[in-house]
Amino acid sequence: MDDLTWVIHDGSDAVLVTVRGPFTLRSTVAFGAVLRKLLMDRGRVVADVSDVHVLRRATVVVFATALTHAGGWPFARLVLVDTVGRVASALQAVGGTAEVWLVPEPDAAPAALDRRPRRIRRTTDLPLTAAAPAYARALVRAACADWSIDGVEDCCVVVNELVTNAVEHAGGARGLLLTYDHRGLTISVQDGSTILPSKTLGPQPSGLRLVQELSKSWGALRHDDGKTVWASVLPTPEGGRS
């Protein structure tokens, strides 16, 4: 598609993908679907992107997006081999190097597969039912275990209140995005209402008051078709890296 080609080799330790041609908006959509499936099916992928030509820098977010939708570390691991530096330069420009490891030669890829990225994301659709808060709590517990995060109970309270608020006041929670880096765990809940919650909370008991008390910061972003309410829960614990 658009002269972008990829060849997949099934290695003993990881899937090896050799990608050649131009990265355009159209071609990366098709490649992103393939990459996401490989990450979900096999978990460990090394992609040689030395012969990729980046026509638009924004297209290189396809790597981080595929990782996020495949579940992130430790289930989805991706290393890019870039002997030329074109993809590396584009990733640096869009701030994507924290989520995907880049190595300058193939021999460095196996070791990089076993290193956790500096930023991990995991996204999941939520059921548009009253079961959404319990489902979200289970997802957060699993992520805290996978990423060696302490304070799981506080995290569960925060996601429960954000999702419950979306279910009761915004027509349902559409999706959950978890982001973990040196700043801590950020819990983001998407819903279909464009009405932003007030950060000036009244004296009455409120789920958002619990979010405020347990979070370093929280806020909301309006989109064309709804909004995202987010909360940054806790700092990275010492020794939390794998």
N, C-alpha and C positions, 0 to 999 in steps of 0.2 A: 504494500500500500504506500503510494507516494515514493516508491523505490526504496522504502525501508524494509530490510530483510533481517531475519534472525534464524539461527541454526541452533538446535537444542541437542546437547549431548548428555546422556544420563551417566554421570560419573559415580564412583563408589561412595563418595562422601558428600557430594553436592551435584546439583544440576548445573551444567555449564551452558551458558547462552552467549553466542557470538552475535552481536548486533552491528549492522552496517547500513549506512545511508543517512538521509536527512530526518531530523526530528522536526516534524510539523505538528500542528494541532490535530490534524486528521490521523496521521500515522501513529502518534503516541496513544491515541484512544485505543486502537487495535492492539498495540504492543502492551499497553497497560493491562488489558484484560488477560492476555497470555501470561504476563509476569505475575499477576495476582493469583491466577490458577496454579502456577508452578509453586509459588510460595505456600499456598494453602495445601497443595497435595504433597510436596516434598519437604518444605520448610527451609531448606538450605540451597541458596542459589548464588552462583558467581556469574556475573554478566560482564563480558569483555566489550567495552564501549569505545575502544580506541579508534574505531573507524566510523563513529557517529559524528555527524555534522549538525550542530545545534543552530537552527535557523531562528528560533525564538527561545530566549532564556527560560521563559515560564514553563516550557514543555518538560524541563527536567524534573519538575515536581512529581512526574509520573512514578519515580522510584519510591519516594516517601509515601505517596498516596497508596501504591500497591502494598507496601509494608503495613500501613495503617489498617487497610481493609482486610488484610490477611491475619490480623491479630497481633502484629508486632512481636518483639522479643518475648519469650525465647522460642516461640513457635515459628515465626517468620524471620529468617536471617538473610541478609542480602549484602554482598560485597561487589563493588564496581572496580574493574580493572581498566585503568585509563593510562596507557603509555604515552599518549600525546598531550593530554591536559585540557582538551576542549570542553568535555563534560564537567571536569573538575572546576574549571573557571566559571562555568554557568551555574553550577551548584553553589559555589561560594557567593556569587552575585545575588542569588535568591535566598541565601541563608539555609541551604539544604544539607550542608555537610555535617550537621549535628545528628541527623537521622540516618544517614547512609555512609558506611565506610567506603573510602576510596583508597586504592593501592596502585602504585605505579608499575607493578609487574605481577604476572600470574603467580609466582612462587609465594608472594606475601598473602594471597587470598585465604588459604586454609586457616592461618592463625587469626586473621581478622574476623572470620565467621564466628569464632568463639568469644569475641569481645562485644560486650553490650554497647550499643550506640549511646551517645551523650543525651539524646532525646528519644523517647519512645512514645508512640501513639497507638491507641486501639479504639476503634469505633464500632458501634453495634446499633442496629435498629431496635427500637423498643416497641412492645405490643401496645396498641392503642386501647388498652383495657385497664381495669383496676389492678391487674397483676404486675403492671409496669414497675412500681417501686420495689417489690420483692425481687424481681428479675434484675433490676439495676443494682441492688445491694449485692446479689450473688456475683454479678460481673465485677464489682469493685473488690469484693473479697478475693476473687481469683486473681485480679491484677495485682493487688497488694502482695499476695503470696508469690506470684511470678517475678515481681520486681523488688522483693525484699523491703517492702515499705512497712514501717511501724505505724501505730496509731490507726489500725484498721477500723476500729469502732467509730472514731470521729469521722472517718471517710464515709462509712456507711450511713451515719446520721445525716451528713451533708447531702449525699446523693439521694437519700430517701426524701428529704424535704424538698429538694429541687424537682424531683420527678413527681412527687405528690402535688406540688404546687402547679405543675404543668397539667396534670390529670384533672385537677379540680377547677382550675381557673383559665386554662389556655387550650382546652379541647383535646388534651392528650400530649404525651411526650413522644416525639418522633424518633429521636436518636440520642445516643450517649457517646461522648468523645472523652477519653482519658489521655492526658498528656503528662509525662514524667520526665523531669530534667533536674538540673542543679537548683532550680527555684522551688521544687517540690512537685506535688501532684495537683494538677488542675482538672476539675470535673466540670464538663460542659454539657448542658442538656438543651436540646433543640425542641421547640414546639411551634405550633401554627398560628400563634397570636402575635400581632405586632405591638401590643400594649406592653410597655416596659414596666417592671416593678419599681416602686419607689424605694430609694435608698434611705429615705427618712421614715423609719419605722415607728409606728405609734406605740403606746404603752401596752396594748393588748398582746396576749401570747401570739406568736407568729412563727411559722416554720422558717421564714427568712431571718427571723431574729436568731434562731439556732445556727443558721448558716453564717450569719455575721459573727457570732460569738466563737465559732469553731474554725473560721477561716482567717487567713492573713489578709485577704482581700476578696471582694466579689463584685460582680457587675453584670451588665446585659448589653447585648449588641442586637440591633434591629436589622432584619433582612427584608427583602421584598415580599417573601412569603411566610414570615414569622420572625422568630428571634432565638438567640442563644443566651441562656443564663449560665454564668460560670462562677466557680469559686476555687481559689488557690488554698489548699488545705494545710500543707505542712512542709517543712524543709526536708531535704534529702537526709536520711539518717547516716551516721558514720558507719562505714563498712557495708553500705547497701549495694555496692556494685558487685557484679559477678565477673 
